[in-house]
Amino acid sequence: MLESRLLSRINRKQARVGILGMGYVGLPLAKSFCSVGMPTIGFDIDPRKIKMLKAGKSYIKHIPNGAVSAMRSS
Ligand SMILES: NC(=O)c1ccc[n+]([C@@H]2O[C@H](COP(=O)([O-])OP(=O)(O)OC[C@H]3O[C@@H](n4cnc5c(N)ncnc54)[C@H](O)[C@@H]3O)[C@@H](O)[C@H]2O)c1
């Protein structure tokens, strides 16, 4: 069944998480998923945010640049 297959993939950390909007909610959420080893993809339409994330930089005060770099390499 679909639910049990999805649950199994989540438990094995093989399910891919997609987050729409990398703002005050999305970026910390992405950080949380990355910190437990879930493959995570963030989407945003703001070119400034995309550019900063690609450069390993944060635009949210309580998330340091190093956390963004770690997320990119996880
Ligand atoms: N921040 C909070 O404390 C809070 C609390 C409750 C609910 N919410 C809700 O959560 C949502 C996100 O809040 P936030 O504070 O992170 O906002 P935010 O403005 O910080 O981030 C939203 C992000 O979504 C991006 N975006 C907009 N349209 C998009 C699209 N079509 N595709 C991809 N990305 C897109 C924006 O560029 C922006 O980076 C909002 O609906 C808000 O009302 C936020």
The ligand as an SDF file (V2000), in Angstrom:
LIG
                    3D

 44 48  0  0  0  0  0  0  0  0999 V2000
    6.4660   33.0240   10.0070 N   0  0  0  0  0  0  0  0  0  0  0  0
    5.5190   32.6040   10.8420 C   0  0  0  0  0  0  0  0  0  0  0  0
    5.6660   32.6770   12.0780 O   0  0  0  0  0  0  0  0  0  0  0  0
    4.2430   31.9700   10.3140 C   0  0  0  0  0  0  0  0  0  0  0  0
    3.3020   31.4990   11.2450 C   0  0  0  0  0  0  0  0  0  0  0  0
    2.1520   30.8770   10.7610 C   0  0  0  0  0  0  0  0  0  0  0  0
    1.9220   30.7590    9.3990 C   0  0  0  0  0  0  0  0  0  0  0  0
    2.8180   31.2560    8.5230 N   0  0  0  0  0  0  0  0  0  0  0  0
    2.5520   31.1070    7.0960 C   0  0  0  0  0  0  0  0  0  0  0  0
    3.5780   30.2980    6.5150 O   0  0  0  0  0  0  0  0  0  0  0  0
    3.8180   30.7630    5.1950 C   0  0  0  0  0  0  0  0  0  0  0  0
    5.2950   31.1480    5.0500 C   0  0  0  0  0  0  0  0  0  0  0  0
    5.5650   32.1540    6.0050 O   0  0  0  0  0  0  0  0  0  0  0  0
    7.0110   32.7860    6.1160 P   0  0  0  0  0  0  0  0  0  0  0  0
    7.0110   33.6030    7.3620 O   0  0  0  0  0  0  0  0  0  0  0  0
    8.0600   31.7220    5.9370 O   0  0  0  0  0  0  0  0  0  0  0  0
    7.0030   33.7650    4.8530 O   0  0  0  0  0  0  0  0  0  0  0  0
    8.2670   34.3630    4.0940 P   0  0  0  0  0  0  0  0  0  0  0  0
    7.7570   35.5410    3.3370 O   0  0  0  0  0  0  0  0  0  0  0  0
    9.4170   34.5470    5.0120 O   0  0  0  0  0  0  0  0  0  0  0  0
    8.6600   33.2090    3.0660 O   0  0  0  0  0  0  0  0  0  0  0  0
    7.8470   32.8290    2.0140 C   0  0  0  0  0  0  0  0  0  0  0  0
    8.7720   32.4370    0.8660 C   0  0  0  0  0  0  0  0  0  0  0  0
    7.9980   31.8160   -0.1450 O   0  0  0  0  0  0  0  0  0  0  0  0
    8.5140   32.2240   -1.3970 C   0  0  0  0  0  0  0  0  0  0  0  0
    7.4920   32.0020   -2.4070 N   0  0  0  0  0  0  0  0  0  0  0  0
    6.3880   32.7390   -2.6910 C   0  0  0  0  0  0  0  0  0  0  0  0
    5.7050   32.2000   -3.6970 N   0  0  0  0  0  0  0  0  0  0  0  0
    6.3780   31.0700   -4.0480 C   0  0  0  0  0  0  0  0  0  0  0  0
    6.1560   30.0690   -5.0330 C   0  0  0  0  0  0  0  0  0  0  0  0
    5.1040   30.1180   -5.8670 N   0  0  0  0  0  0  0  0  0  0  0  0
    7.0470   29.0540   -5.1230 N   0  0  0  0  0  0  0  0  0  0  0  0
    8.1170   28.9860   -4.2920 C   0  0  0  0  0  0  0  0  0  0  0  0
    8.3730   29.9040   -3.3430 N   0  0  0  0  0  0  0  0  0  0  0  0
    7.5000   30.9340   -3.2270 C   0  0  0  0  0  0  0  0  0  0  0  0
    8.8840   33.6730   -1.1750 C   0  0  0  0  0  0  0  0  0  0  0  0
    9.8240   34.1290   -2.1270 O   0  0  0  0  0  0  0  0  0  0  0  0
    9.4740   33.6240    0.2380 C   0  0  0  0  0  0  0  0  0  0  0  0
   10.8730   33.3830    0.2270 O   0  0  0  0  0  0  0  0  0  0  0  0
    2.8700   31.9340    4.9500 C   0  0  0  0  0  0  0  0  0  0  0  0
    1.7240   31.4460    4.3020 O   0  0  0  0  0  0  0  0  0  0  0  0
    2.5530   32.4130    6.3390 C   0  0  0  0  0  0  0  0  0  0  0  0
    1.3000   33.0640    6.3840 O   0  0  0  0  0  0  0  0  0  0  0  0
    3.9850   31.8410    8.9490 C   0  0  0  0  0  0  0  0  0  0  0  0
  1  2  1  0
  2  3  2  0
  2  4  1  0
  4  5  1  0
  4 44  2  0
  5  6  2  0
  6  7  1  0
  7  8  2  0
  8  9  1  0
  8 44  1  0
  9 10  1  0
  9 42  1  0
 10 11  1  0
 11 12  1  0
 11 40  1  0
 12 13  1  0
 13 14  1  0
 14 15  2  0
 14 16  1  0
 14 17  1  0
 17 18  1  0
 18 19  2  0
 18 20  1  0
 18 21  1  0
 21 22  1  0
 22 23  1  0
 23 24  1  0
 23 38  1  0
 24 25  1  0
 25 26  1  0
 25 36  1  0
 26 27  1  0
 26 35  1  0
 27 28  2  0
 28 29  1  0
 29 30  1  0
 29 35  2  0
 30 31  1  0
 30 32  2  0
 32 33  1  0
 33 34  2  0
 34 35  1  0
 36 37  1  0
 36 38  1  0
 38 39  1  0
 40 41  1  0
 40 42  1  0
 42 43  1  0
M  CHG  2   8   1  16  -1
M  END
$$$$
